[in-house]
Amino acid sequence: MPKRLRQHINPLKSTCIVPRAPLDLPDGIPVEVELGCGDAQFLIQRAQRENAQGSTAQRSAPTLYLGLDIRDEFLAEGKKTIAALGLTNVRLETCNLLVDSPHLF
């Protein structure tokens, strides 16, 4: 029987309220952020579409797609998909937006 993944998590649980360090994002690259991305299938599809189209004349740098979610188990599935597809323009990070929003970026 597969492990059941909870759809919700208590954001005030003691392991969730420790603030994380600010994200180390590359300079000069546009970043699209999805809050509460779950398994990040939306971001993965966007990254695949951008890779298939190549860079355009209007946008010289590729976009970094950043997914944020509190549920690490969901992100693990997305990270497996990203690795299997060899995508380098998608990044998934665990964070609690209630605690981390003021200093994440």
C-alpha positions in Angstrom: 0.0 0.0 0.0 1.5 3.4 -1.0 2.2 5.9 1.8 -0.7 8.4 2.2 0.4 12.0 1.8 -1.5 14.5 3.8 -3.1 17.3 1.8 -2.6 19.8 4.7 0.0 20.5 7.4 -0.1 22.5 10.5 2.0 25.6 9.7 2.5 26.3 13.4 4.0 22.8 14.1 7.4 23.3 15.9 9.4 22.0 12.9 7.7 24.5 10.6 8.2 27.7 12.5 12.0 27.8 12.4 12.9 30.5 9.8 15.0 29.4 6.9 17.9 31.3 5.4 17.2 33.7 2.4 17.2 32.0 -1.0 20.4 32.2 -3.0 19.0 33.2 -6.4 21.1 34.0 -9.5 21.4 37.7 -10.5 20.0 39.0 -13.8 17.6 36.2 -14.4 13.8 36.6 -14.3 12.2 34.4 -11.5 8.6 33.2 -11.5 7.5 32.0 -8.1 4.6 29.7 -7.4 3.4 29.7 -3.8 2.1 26.4 -2.5 3.2 24.6 -5.6 2.6 21.0 -4.4 4.3 18.6 -6.7 5.1 21.5 -9.1 3.6 20.0 -12.2 2.5 23.5 -13.4 6.0 24.8 -13.1 7.5 21.8 -14.7 5.3 22.1 -17.7 6.2 25.8 -18.0 9.9 25.1 -17.8 9.5 22.3 -20.5 7.6 24.7 -22.8 10.3 27.4 -22.4 13.1 24.8 -23.1 11.3 23.6 -26.2 10.8 27.2 -27.5 14.3 28.3 -26.8 15.2 31.8 -25.8 13.5 34.6 -27.7 15.0 37.9 -28.9 13.0 39.9 -26.3 14.2 37.8 -23.4 17.9 36.9 -23.4 18.0 35.1 -20.1 15.9 32.0 -19.4 13.4 32.2 -16.6 14.0 30.4 -13.3 10.8 28.7 -12.1 10.7 28.6 -8.3 8.2 26.5 -6.4 7.6 27.0 -2.7 5.7 24.6 -0.5 5.5 23.6 3.2 5.0 19.9 2.4 8.4 18.4 1.6 6.8 15.1 0.6 5.0 16.7 -2.3 8.2 18.6 -3.4 10.0 15.2 -3.4 7.8 14.0 -6.2 8.4 17.1 -8.2 12.1 16.9 -7.6 12.1 13.4 -9.0 10.3 14.5 -12.1 12.7 17.5 -12.6 15.7 15.2 -12.3 14.2 12.6 -14.7 13.5 15.3 -17.3 16.9 17.0 -16.8 15.4 20.4 -16.2 17.8 23.0 -14.9 15.4 26.0 -14.9 13.1 24.7 -12.1 13.9 24.8 -8.4 11.7 23.6 -5.5 12.2 24.8 -1.9 10.5 23.9 1.3 9.4 26.9 3.4 6.6 28.1 5.7 5.3 31.3 4.1 3.9 32.5 7.4 7.4 32.5 8.9 9.7 32.9 5.9 7.9 35.5 3.6 9.6 38.6 5.1 13.2 37.5 4.5 13.0 34.8 1.8 14.0 37.0 -1.1 
